[in-house]
Amino acid sequence: MIKLLLAVFAFITSIHALEIIQKPINFSEHRQTLTLDYIHKHYGLSPKDITITPKVIVVHFTAIPTLQGSFEAFDSEELPSSRKDISGKNASANVSVPYLIDRDGTIYQLMPDNWMGRHVIGLNYSSIGIENVGKLGTLTDKQLEANIALITYLQEKYREIDYLIGHSDYRCFEKTPLWLERDKNYRTEKDDPGEAFMNRLHQALPALKKAPCR
């Protein structure tokens, strides 16, 4: 009983001790309008605002080596022409996520975590995205620890969250009720954040489900 109480106390302490630095990207009414346009064109929905009920956490890497470079990639409100993989898909809202984790494990919040970002095809309307500065095979132990702490916090904040997946697993949801993408030709190949990184996350967070095809 004492061990259980100590474990609960440690868990609560870790949640309250979590430091999240506010570093907001540009997300004006214009970007919110672009997001609503994306929701309508890609999902066939017409909500009044961009508030979501998160049920999935999607972990990414930025493929950009620095925090500032990664931040700048999300800061522009409109999708740059360099994103040819997802441009021309009936939506001009730039990619975005609520959280960005630097290589030293520092957590930055870029936007409200109950607003829809554009970070994963088919699942934006039900997911919170977490980006990690770096690329395949380079993510750090500090980033792993920060992801675990942040995801634990989000589990407590949003009890509806069921799944923890890597970006590479997004297509596993195509035959589930969470999948909303209407364009059958709109898909991209992803390998982030890497199987080894996700395995370590799931070992630390066993209560969250893996993608349906895992």
C-alpha positions as CSV (number, residue, x, y, z in Angstrom):
1,M,0.0,0.0,0.0
2,I,2.8,2.4,0.9
3,K,4.6,1.6,-2.4
4,L,1.4,2.4,-4.3
5,L,0.9,5.7,-2.5
6,L,4.5,6.7,-3.2
7,A,4.0,5.8,-6.9
8,V,0.9,7.9,-7.1
9,F,2.6,10.8,-5.3
10,A,5.6,10.6,-7.7
11,F,3.2,10.5,-10.7
12,I,1.3,13.6,-9.5
13,T,4.5,15.4,-8.7
14,S,5.9,14.7,-12.2
15,I,2.8,16.1,-13.8
16,H,2.8,19.3,-11.8
17,A,6.6,19.7,-12.4
18,L,6.3,19.4,-16.2
19,E,7.6,22.6,-17.8
20,I,6.1,23.7,-21.1
21,I,7.5,26.9,-22.6
22,Q,5.0,29.0,-24.6
23,K,6.4,29.8,-28.1
24,P,3.3,30.6,-30.2
25,I,3.3,30.4,-34.0
26,N,1.2,32.8,-36.0
27,F,-2.3,31.5,-35.8
28,S,-4.6,34.4,-36.6
29,E,-8.2,34.3,-37.7
30,H,-6.9,33.9,-41.2
31,R,-5.2,30.7,-40.3
32,Q,-8.2,29.5,-38.4
33,T,-10.3,30.2,-41.5
34,L,-7.8,28.2,-43.7
35,T,-8.1,25.4,-41.2
36,L,-11.9,25.4,-41.3
37,D,-11.6,25.3,-45.1
38,Y,-9.3,22.3,-44.8
39,I,-11.8,20.5,-42.6
40,H,-14.7,21.2,-45.0
41,K,-12.8,20.2,-48.2
42,H,-11.0,17.2,-46.8
43,Y,-13.4,15.9,-44.2
44,G,-16.8,17.1,-45.4
45,L,-17.5,18.7,-42.0
46,S,-18.6,22.3,-41.3
47,P,-17.8,23.0,-37.7
48,K,-18.1,26.5,-36.2
49,D,-14.5,26.5,-34.9
50,I,-11.4,24.4,-35.0
51,T,-11.7,22.9,-31.5
52,I,-11.2,19.1,-31.5
53,T,-11.7,16.3,-29.0
54,P,-8.3,14.5,-29.1
55,K,-8.3,10.7,-29.2
56,V,-4.9,10.1,-30.8
57,I,-1.4,11.3,-30.1
58,V,0.8,11.3,-33.2
59,V,4.6,11.5,-32.7
60,H,6.8,13.1,-35.5
61,F,10.3,14.3,-36.2
62,T,10.9,17.5,-38.1
63,A,13.7,16.3,-40.3
64,I,15.2,19.8,-39.6
65,P,18.3,19.9,-37.3
66,T,17.6,23.0,-35.3
67,L,14.8,24.3,-33.0
68,Q,14.6,27.7,-34.8
69,G,14.5,26.1,-38.3
70,S,11.7,23.7,-37.1
71,F,9.8,26.6,-35.5
72,E,10.0,28.7,-38.7
73,A,8.6,25.8,-40.7
74,F,5.4,26.0,-38.7
75,D,5.2,29.8,-38.2
76,S,4.0,30.8,-41.6
77,E,0.2,30.7,-41.8
78,E,0.1,29.5,-45.4
79,L,1.7,26.4,-46.9
80,P,5.0,27.3,-48.7
81,S,5.4,26.3,-52.3
82,S,8.3,24.0,-51.3
83,R,5.9,21.6,-49.7
84,K,5.1,20.0,-53.1
85,D,4.2,16.7,-51.4
86,I,1.0,18.2,-49.9
87,S,0.5,21.4,-51.8
88,G,-2.3,21.6,-54.4
89,K,-4.6,19.5,-52.2
90,N,-7.4,21.9,-52.0
91,A,-6.1,23.6,-48.8
92,S,-3.5,26.2,-48.2
93,A,-3.2,26.0,-44.4
94,N,0.4,25.4,-43.3
95,V,1.5,22.4,-41.3
96,S,1.2,22.8,-37.5
97,V,1.3,21.0,-34.2
98,P,0.7,22.0,-30.6
99,Y,4.1,20.8,-29.3
100,L,7.7,20.9,-30.4
101,I,10.4,19.2,-28.4
102,D,14.0,20.3,-28.8
103,R,17.0,18.0,-28.7
104,D,17.7,18.8,-25.0
105,G,14.2,17.7,-24.1
106,T,12.7,21.3,-23.7
107,I,9.0,21.3,-24.6
108,Y,7.5,24.2,-26.5
109,Q,3.8,24.8,-27.0
110,L,3.1,26.4,-30.4
111,M,-0.7,26.6,-30.3
112,P,-3.6,25.4,-28.2
113,D,-3.6,21.6,-28.0
114,N,-7.4,21.4,-28.5
115,W,-7.1,23.2,-31.8
116,M,-6.8,21.2,-35.0
117,G,-3.3,21.4,-36.6
118,R,-2.3,20.1,-40.0
119,H,0.2,17.3,-39.3
120,V,-1.2,13.9,-40.3
121,I,-3.5,12.9,-43.3
122,G,-6.9,11.7,-42.3
123,L,-6.5,12.1,-38.5
124,N,-6.0,15.8,-37.9
125,Y,-9.5,16.2,-36.5
126,S,-9.0,13.7,-33.7
127,S,-5.2,14.0,-32.9
128,I,-2.6,16.0,-31.1
129,G,0.8,16.2,-32.9
130,I,4.1,16.2,-31.1
131,E,7.2,17.1,-33.2
132,N,10.7,16.3,-32.3
133,V,13.7,18.3,-33.6
134,G,15.8,15.9,-35.7
135,K,15.5,13.0,-38.1
136,L,15.4,9.2,-38.1
137,G,18.0,7.6,-35.7
138,T,19.0,11.0,-34.2
139,L,16.4,11.6,-31.6
140,T,17.8,11.9,-28.1
141,D,17.1,10.2,-24.7
142,K,16.2,13.7,-23.4
143,Q,13.5,13.9,-26.2
144,L,12.3,10.4,-25.3
145,E,11.9,11.4,-21.6
146,A,10.2,14.7,-22.6
147,N,7.7,12.8,-24.8
148,I,6.9,10.4,-22.0
149,A,6.2,13.2,-19.6
150,L,4.2,15.3,-22.1
151,I,2.1,12.3,-23.2
152,T,1.4,11.4,-19.6
153,Y,0.2,15.0,-19.0
154,L,-2.0,14.9,-22.1
155,Q,-3.5,11.5,-21.0
156,E,-4.6,13.2,-17.8
157,K,-5.9,16.3,-19.5
158,Y,-7.8,14.5,-22.2
159,R,-9.3,11.2,-20.9
160,E,-10.7,10.4,-24.4
161,I,-7.2,9.8,-25.8
162,D,-6.9,6.1,-26.6
163,Y,-4.0,5.8,-29.2
164,L,-0.4,6.6,-29.3
165,I,1.1,6.3,-32.8
166,G,4.0,7.3,-34.9
167,H,3.4,9.3,-38.1
168,S,4.4,6.3,-40.1
169,D,1.4,4.4,-38.8
170,Y,-1.3,6.8,-39.9
171,R,-2.6,4.7,-42.7
172,C,-3.5,1.9,-40.2
173,F,-6.6,4.0,-39.5
174,E,-8.1,4.1,-43.0
175,K,-10.8,1.6,-42.2
176,T,-11.7,3.0,-38.8
177,P,-14.2,5.6,-37.7
178,L,-11.5,8.1,-36.9
179,W,-10.4,8.3,-40.6
180,L,-11.9,11.3,-42.4
181,E,-9.9,12.0,-45.5
182,R,-12.1,12.0,-48.6
183,D,-9.4,12.3,-51.3
184,K,-8.3,8.7,-52.0
185,N,-5.2,9.9,-53.8
186,Y,-3.9,12.1,-51.0
187,R,-1.3,10.0,-49.2
188,T,2.3,10.4,-48.3
189,E,5.1,8.0,-47.2
190,K,6.3,8.6,-43.7
191,D,8.9,6.9,-41.5
192,D,8.9,9.2,-38.5
193,P,9.7,9.0,-35.6
194,G,11.2,5.5,-36.1
195,E,10.2,2.1,-34.8
196,A,12.8,2.0,-32.1
197,F,11.6,5.4,-30.6
198,M,8.0,4.3,-30.7
199,N,8.7,1.0,-29.1
200,R,10.4,2.7,-26.2
201,L,7.4,5.1,-25.8
202,H,4.9,2.2,-25.7
203,Q,7.0,0.4,-23.2
204,A,6.8,3.4,-20.9
205,L,3.1,4.1,-21.7
206,P,1.4,0.7,-21.9
207,A,-2.1,2.1,-21.3
208,L,-2.3,3.7,-24.7
209,K,-3.1,1.6,-27.7
210,K,-0.9,1.1,-30.8
211,A,-2.1,1.7,-34.3
212,P,-4.7,-1.0,-35.3
213,C,-2.4,-2.7,-37.7
214,R,0.4,-3.1,-35.2
